[in-house]
Amino acid sequence: MLLNLKDGNKIEVENGLNAFDCIKNVGDGLVKTAVAVKIDGVLKDLREVISADCDFEIITFQHPDGREIFHHSTAHLLAEAVKILYPTAKLGIGPAIEAGFYYDIEFDHQINEEELDKIQATMKKLVKKAERIERFELPKKEAIALMEERNEPYKVELISELPENEVLTFYKQGDYVDFCRGPHLMSTSAMKAVKLLQITGAYWRGNDKNKMLTRIYGTSYDNKEALEAHLLVLEEAKSRDHNKLGREMKVFTTDENVGQGLPLIMPNGAKIMQTLIRFVEDEEERRGYVMTRTPFMAKSDLYKISGHWSHYKDGMFVMGDEEKEEEVMALRPMTCPFQYLIYKTDLHSYRDLPIRYGETSTLFRNESSGEMHGLIRVRQFTISEGHLVVRPDQLAEEFKGVLDLIYYLLDCIGLRDDVSFRFSKWDKNNRDKYEGEASEWEDVQAKMKVILDEIGLDYYEADGEAAFYGPKLDIQAKNVYGKEDTIITIQLDFMAGKKFGMEYVDAEGNKKSPYVIHRTSIGCYERTMALLIEKYYGALPLWLMPTQVAVLSLTDRTADEASATAAALQRAGIRVKLDNRSEKLGKKIREAQLEKTPYMVVIGDKDVESNVVSVRNRKLGDIGQMSLEEFIAKIQDEIKTFNKEV
């Protein structure tokens, strides 16, 4: 039997060996680092018996699939330790995530950090025992009986929803058994470097009508040095986390009486958002966008036409009950159907297109509790939303124009080098998720690929990530913990025109349906603000800071001059904080530094006599004296040029 290795070599092995023994024939050293294998491109664990020639790829921890398997196996190790210490605990789900794993568990009581240490210590003992991890299969009826016997109601619920003829996989280590598709490691001995990180709450299956479970997060590595390096990165990330910094900077707060995912934007945060919104709206107007204002809610009828009712209803906040024949309304998760109705109020010639609609929209999406985080994922947010109604021959040019706008905005805020690009396509094997014909999807995806390639964009493709009405370019960014989110999208919609009866008259007098380009230009303002806080460690560029200059009086004698200086700066359009307190200058400077104020202007007796101001920069310290007029001109220039070096 021949194994075709990824490097082009071929290895002959005995027929019927499992993958682990096959690796021994490739090289003894690889056995220690192998986590799984890919057989003809399909991921399998090392127990897999091979009985025919195949492509054979060894997966180590360094491979993304290898890390996922390693982390998932460690989640099982966590669950085993929990069941040893708390036999009545009931297991939910325990997936791998990008930087580790978590497990959702129902305990009889609320566990604390001290108990977390006890669980981790038990995990280490299980690693030393080097328990063999075994895989077995059961038909659905027997699988349910096994989980009922072990008092695992959440597993029973998951299994019950599967098809009757499904053969289900389980993994066993010691006395612990878990329903799981795998793959998994061969033994607990590999998981030597493990750290449990935090305890949070999470509703079962993300539904706030279900029971709140305890979610335990952790991470694991194949060696202790790598784990320690990761923990150092985590400590740095915690210090930059917008959830911490944003509260310290008084950008936002939350209150349990308001609800999860509903941040209260404080004056500092509101000023940052206002600055961004005005900046975006002005730039869009320069590029030919016209502004709309549309309702926060609509009847279900509108969403049924758009397709959101059938494809996105679970993600919406719905008011009213159809079964009781009440009028059913829903808060808007997007503005597109509203802007289509505005388009339809007039007859349009081909000469009228493109029409570029823009709106600073407040949107509402019913995010699951486990997904929400600070300002990055919330239930109410503000977005720079827009829809371009275009002729087919204008599609490429307008798409490029949208991307040029996005590039410009990202450059100005300093995030251009921090993003990646994902071409999100449909999944032809999941037809229920998408509207339209296969031929239409293939046609519009081909058009989009041509546009992306003409631009020379460095992108990767992702099947199954398209919107239900068309493919999209997702602009991705990572937070300080490495979790990736979509911050901006450009979507091609080839169905909206037909569904809403949107038309234009072409040069021959025939009525045609236009294409629609859905897009955000700077994305969700809350999420963008969070990423900026994390990138700049709270010290945002001068033009975005809520306070741009702090005016500090050196003594009570210079308080009036300090007040006059602050007033002059305000008249010049500069955001100022006046500090005339009878405090030592050193304390005033330290406080302004802690607030990350870009510039401090000190007014002392000598400054008044010489008709100058003494200037400090938050990065450079004392930068000398200058006239107030010179300082104002300097600040205005740095604001105008979006200076990010202050």
Stockholm file with secondary structure:
# STOCKHOLM 1.0

chainA/1-646         MLLNLKDGNKIEVENGLNAFDCIKNVGDGLVKTAVAVKIDGVLKDLREVISADCDFEIITFQHPDGREIFHHSTAHLLAEAVKILYPTAKLGIGPAIEAGFYYDIEFDHQINEEELDKIQATMKKLVKKAERIERFELPKKEAIALMEERNEPYKVELISELPENEVLTFYKQGDYVDFCRGPHLMSTSAMKAVKLLQITGAYWRGNDKNKMLTRIYGTSYDNKEALEAHLLVLEEAKSRDHNKLGREMKVFTTDENVGQGLPLIMPNGAKIMQTLIRFVEDEEERRGYVMTRTPFMAKSDLYKISGHWSHYKDGMFVMGDEEKEEEVMALRPMTCPFQYLIYKTDLHSYRDLPIRYGETSTLFRNESSGEMHGLIRVRQFTISEGHLVVRPDQLAEEFKGVLDLIYYLLDCIGLRDDVSFRFSKWDKNNRDKYEGEASEWEDVQAKMKVILDEIGLDYYEADGEAAFYGPKLDIQAKNVYGKEDTIITIQLDFMAGKKFGMEYVDAEGNKKSPYVIHRTSIGCYERTMALLIEKYYGALPLWLMPTQVAVLSLTDRTADEASATAAALQRAGIRVKLDNRSEKLGKKIREAQLEKTPYMVVIGDKDVESNVVSVRNRKLGDIGQMSLEEFIAKIQDEIKTFNKEV
#=GR chainA/1-646 SS CEEEETTSCEEECCTTCBHHHHHHHHCHHHHHHEEEEEETTEEECTTCBCCSCEEEEEEETTSHHHHHHHHHHHHHHHHHHHHHHCTTCEECCCCEETTEEEEEEECSSCCCHHHHHHHHHHHHHHHHHTCBCEEEEEEHHHHHHHHHHTTCHHHHHHHHTSCTTCEEEEEEETTEEEECCCCCCSBGGGCCEEEEEEEEEEEGGGCTTSCEEEEEEEEEESSHHHHHHHHHHHHHHHHHCHHHHHHHTTSEECCTTTCTTCCEECHHHHHHHHHHHHHHHHHHHHTTEEECCCCSEEEHHHHHHHTHHHHHGGGSCEESCGGGTCCCEEECSCSHHHHHHHHTTSCCBGGGCCEEEEEEEEEECCCCGGGCBTTTBCSEEEEEEEEEEECGGGHHHHHHHHHHHHHHHHHHHTCGGGEEEEEEECCTTCGGGCCSCHHHHHHHHHHHHHHHHHHTCCEEEEETCSBTTBCEEEEEEECTTCCEEEEEEEEEESSHHHHHTCCEECTTSCEECCEEEEEEEEEEHHHHHHHHHHHTTTCCCGGGCSCCEEEEESSGGGHHHHHHHHHHHHHTTCCEEEECCSSCHHHHHHHHHHTTCSEEEEECHHHHHHTCEEEEETTTEEEEEECHHHHHHHHHHHHHTTCCCC
#=GC SS_cons         CEEEETTSCEEECCTTCBHHHHHHHHCHHHHHHEEEEEETTEEECTTCBCCSCEEEEEEETTSHHHHHHHHHHHHHHHHHHHHHHCTTCEECCCCEETTEEEEEEECSSCCCHHHHHHHHHHHHHHHHHTCBCEEEEEEHHHHHHHHHHTTCHHHHHHHHTSCTTCEEEEEEETTEEEECCCCCCSBGGGCCEEEEEEEEEEEGGGCTTSCEEEEEEEEEESSHHHHHHHHHHHHHHHHHCHHHHHHHTTSEECCTTTCTTCCEECHHHHHHHHHHHHHHHHHHHHTTEEECCCCSEEEHHHHHHHTHHHHHGGGSCEESCGGGTCCCEEECSCSHHHHHHHHTTSCCBGGGCCEEEEEEEEEECCCCGGGCBTTTBCSEEEEEEEEEEECGGGHHHHHHHHHHHHHHHHHHHTCGGGEEEEEEECCTTCGGGCCSCHHHHHHHHHHHHHHHHHHTCCEEEEETCSBTTBCEEEEEEECTTCCEEEEEEEEEESSHHHHHTCCEECTTSCEECCEEEEEEEEEEHHHHHHHHHHHTTTCCCGGGCSCCEEEEESSGGGHHHHHHHHHHHHHTTCCEEEECCSSCHHHHHHHHHHTTCSEEEEECHHHHHHTCEEEEETTTEEEEEECHHHHHHHHHHHHHTTCCCC
//
